[in-house]
C-alpha cells in the first residue's frame, strides 16, 4: 500500500471490545492513517482469536475494502464489521472436544496413544514428562 493521503475519519471507540479490535488493527497500520493493507486482514482477525477460512476472509474484505483506496481497509469500516462478527461468535476456534473427535477420526487405530508416536516432537525427554501428543490425549 502506498502513502496516499487519507482523509481523517473519526472512529469512535465506545467499549472494551472495540478497543481490542482497534489495538490489533493499529499494529498493522504502518502509515498511522487508520488503514491497513488488505493482505493483513486475516492476521488481524486471527490475532483477535478468530479462525476464519480463506473464503470467510474474502467476505470480510468485500465488506470492508475502501473503494476509494483499493487494496486497503480503513478502521471506520473494519471496526463495526468485526465487532458484529465477534459479538455473534462467528469464526470461533473448535473446542478441545471437537479437536479430539477430529483426531480420533484421523487416527482411528490410536497410533499415537499406543506409544508409537509418544516422543513425536519431543527431542529432550528428560525435560518433559510427557510428549505433546500424550498431553493432548489426557
C-alpha positions as CSV (number, residue, x, y, z in Angstrom):
1,X,0.0,0.0,0.0
2,X,1.4,3.4,-0.8
3,X,1.4,6.5,1.3
4,X,-1.6,8.3,-0.3
5,X,-3.2,11.0,1.7
6,X,-6.1,9.5,3.6
7,X,-8.8,11.9,4.9
8,X,-9.1,12.0,8.6
9,X,-12.3,10.0,9.5
10,X,-13.1,9.9,13.2
11,X,-13.5,6.4,14.6
12,X,-15.2,6.5,18.0
13,X,-14.2,3.6,20.4
14,X,-17.0,3.1,22.8
15,X,-16.2,-0.2,24.6
16,X,-13.5,-2.7,25.6
17,X,-14.2,-4.9,22.6
18,X,-13.8,-2.1,20.1
19,X,-10.6,-1.0,21.9
20,X,-9.2,-4.5,21.5
21,X,-10.1,-4.6,17.8
22,X,-8.6,-1.1,17.2
23,X,-5.4,-2.1,19.0
24,X,-4.9,-5.2,16.9
25,X,-5.7,-3.2,13.7
26,X,-3.2,-0.4,14.6
27,X,-0.4,-2.9,14.9
28,X,-0.5,-3.2,11.1
29,X,-1.3,0.5,10.4
30,X,2.2,1.3,9.3
31,X,1.3,4.7,8.0
32,X,-0.6,5.8,11.1
33,X,-3.6,6.8,9.0
34,X,-6.1,4.2,10.3
35,X,-5.7,2.0,7.2
36,X,-4.1,-1.4,6.7
37,X,-3.2,-3.4,3.6
38,X,-5.9,-6.0,2.7
39,X,-3.2,-8.7,3.0
40,X,-3.1,-8.0,6.7
41,X,-6.8,-8.6,7.5
42,X,-6.5,-12.3,8.1
43,X,-3.7,-11.8,10.5
44,X,-5.6,-9.1,12.4
45,X,-8.8,-11.2,12.6
46,X,-6.8,-14.3,13.8
47,X,-5.0,-12.2,16.4
48,X,-8.4,-11.4,17.8
49,X,-8.9,-15.2,18.4
50,X,-11.0,-16.0,15.3
51,X,-10.3,-18.9,12.9
52,X,-11.9,-17.9,9.6
53,X,-11.3,-19.8,6.4
54,X,-9.8,-18.0,3.4
55,X,-13.3,-17.7,1.9
56,X,-14.5,-16.0,5.1
57,X,-11.5,-13.6,5.0
58,X,-12.6,-12.7,1.4
59,X,-16.1,-11.9,2.7
60,X,-14.6,-9.6,5.3
61,X,-12.5,-7.9,2.6
62,X,-15.6,-7.4,0.3
63,X,-17.5,-5.9,3.2
64,X,-14.7,-3.6,4.4
65,X,-12.4,-2.7,1.5
66,X,-12.1,1.0,0.8
67,X,-13.3,1.6,-2.7
68,X,-11.5,5.0,-2.8
69,X,-8.2,3.3,-1.9
70,X,-8.2,-0.2,-3.4
71,X,-6.1,-2.6,-1.5
72,X,-6.7,-1.0,1.8
73,X,-9.1,-1.3,4.7
74,X,-10.0,1.7,6.9
75,X,-10.7,1.2,10.6
76,X,-14.0,3.0,10.2
77,X,-15.3,0.1,8.1
78,X,-13.4,-2.7,9.8
79,X,-14.4,-1.9,13.4
80,X,-18.2,-2.2,13.1
81,X,-18.0,-5.3,10.9
82,X,-15.5,-7.2,13.1
83,X,-17.3,-6.0,16.3
84,X,-20.5,-7.6,15.0
85,X,-18.7,-10.7,13.9
86,X,-17.1,-11.2,17.4
87,X,-20.4,-10.5,19.2
88,X,-22.1,-13.2,17.1
89,X,-19.3,-15.6,17.9
90,X,-18.5,-16.2,14.3
91,X,-15.3,-17.9,13.3
92,X,-14.5,-19.2,16.8
93,X,-11.9,-21.9,17.1
94,X,-13.0,-25.5,17.6
95,X,-13.5,-26.7,21.1
96,X,-11.0,-29.2,22.6
97,X,-13.6,-31.9,22.4
98,X,-14.2,-31.2,18.7
99,X,-10.4,-31.3,18.1
100,X,-10.1,-34.6,20.0
101,X,-13.0,-36.0,17.9
102,X,-11.2,-35.0,14.7
103,X,-8.0,-36.5,16.0
104,X,-9.8,-39.8,16.6
105,X,-11.2,-39.7,13.0
106,X,-7.7,-39.1,11.6
107,X,-6.1,-41.7,13.9
108,X,-8.8,-44.4,14.3
109,X,-6.3,-47.1,15.3
110,X,-4.8,-44.9,18.1
111,X,-1.4,-45.0,16.6
112,X,-0.2,-42.2,18.8
113,X,-1.9,-43.2,22.0
114,X,-0.3,-46.7,21.8
115,X,3.1,-45.1,22.3
116,X,4.5,-45.4,18.8
117,X,4.3,-41.7,18.4
118,X,4.8,-40.8,22.1
119,X,8.0,-38.9,21.5
120,X,6.8,-37.1,18.4
121,X,8.0,-33.5,18.6
122,X,9.7,-34.2,22.0
123,X,13.5,-34.3,21.5
124,X,14.6,-33.9,25.1
125,X,12.7,-36.5,27.0
126,X,14.5,-35.6,30.3
127,X,13.0,-32.1,30.5
128,X,9.4,-33.2,29.8
129,X,7.4,-35.9,31.5
130,X,5.0,-36.4,28.5
131,X,5.3,-35.7,24.8
132,X,2.9,-33.1,23.2
133,X,0.7,-35.8,21.7
134,X,0.4,-37.5,25.1
135,X,-0.7,-34.3,26.7
136,X,-3.4,-33.8,24.1
137,X,-4.8,-37.2,24.8
138,X,-5.1,-36.7,28.6
